[in-house]
């Protein structure tokens, strides 16, 4: 079974903020990641955060990490139709474990 | 750099046939891995390699073999394909360890 959990679907309107949430179980994870997968394509590394950080911002993307609750979130500001994709949360210790992915739909 | 490349992009096999999925990277990465992606599930690790000549099993290794004779190449072999192996297969690589892996475009395999 999966050790990383995330909701399967999220729908937002263009211009709104999107927040995708993830919970993980292994407190010894060294890195936590967000990958983006567009239809028919491979996984693109969007951003990552070291386990000793609380927040990381990269242009429209903000990653928040709550180690106490083992909770990771990805906020996309000013969401565009091009952001429609599946977003995977992942953790790595010895190997990498993925959540099932959240399908983000952006409506015009 | 081409990054991580995979061939073929699509493949249809009959039950019992064998084939090799190819993966290559030109970034001089030590770590390479194979995952399968099934609907509604995350990626699951099949096999990985921490360097030439070294391979190990992941979460779902049964029915698959790998070898790593060079740093660049990491082929995945299906010895006797089964319908349960219908999936999308992704190869990935990183400079060191499982962190910060870069993924290939995937191979969509159908076994009838």
HADDOCK unambig.tbl for C-alpha pairs under 7 A between the chains (distance, minus, plus):
assign (segid A and resid 31 and name CA) (segid B and resid 99 and name CA) 6.94 0.50 0.50
assign (segid A and resid 41 and name CA) (segid B and resid 105 and name CA) 5.43 0.50 0.50
assign (segid A and resid 42 and name CA) (segid B and resid 103 and name CA) 6.15 0.50 0.50
assign (segid A and resid 42 and name CA) (segid B and resid 104 and name CA) 5.81 0.50 0.50
assign (segid A and resid 42 and name CA) (segid B and resid 105 and name CA) 4.16 0.50 0.50
assign (segid A and resid 42 and name CA) (segid B and resid 106 and name CA) 5.78 0.50 0.50
assign (segid A and resid 43 and name CA) (segid B and resid 103 and name CA) 5.74 0.50 0.50
assign (segid A and resid 44 and name CA) (segid B and resid 103 and name CA) 6.96 0.50 0.50
assign (segid A and resid 45 and name CA) (segid B and resid 102 and name CA) 6.92 0.50 0.50
assign (segid A and resid 92 and name CA) (segid B and resid 98 and name CA) 6.39 0.50 0.50
assign (segid A and resid 92 and name CA) (segid B and resid 99 and name CA) 6.14 0.50 0.50
assign (segid A and resid 94 and name CA) (segid B and resid 98 and name CA) 6.50 0.50 0.50
assign (segid A and resid 95 and name CA) (segid B and resid 98 and name CA) 5.11 0.50 0.50
assign (segid A and resid 96 and name CA) (segid B and resid 98 and name CA) 5.92 0.50 0.50
assign (segid A and resid 98 and name CA) (segid B and resid 42 and name CA) 5.18 0.50 0.50
assign (segid A and resid 98 and name CA) (segid B and resid 43 and name CA) 5.79 0.50 0.50
assign (segid A and resid 99 and name CA) (segid B and resid 42 and name CA) 4.96 0.50 0.50
assign (segid A and resid 100 and name CA) (segid B and resid 40 and name CA) 5.82 0.50 0.50
assign (segid A and resid 100 and name CA) (segid B and resid 41 and name CA) 4.30 0.50 0.50
assign (segid A and resid 100 and name CA) (segid B and resid 42 and name CA) 3.78 0.50 0.50
assign (segid A and resid 101 and name CA) (segid B and resid 42 and name CA) 6.25 0.50 0.50
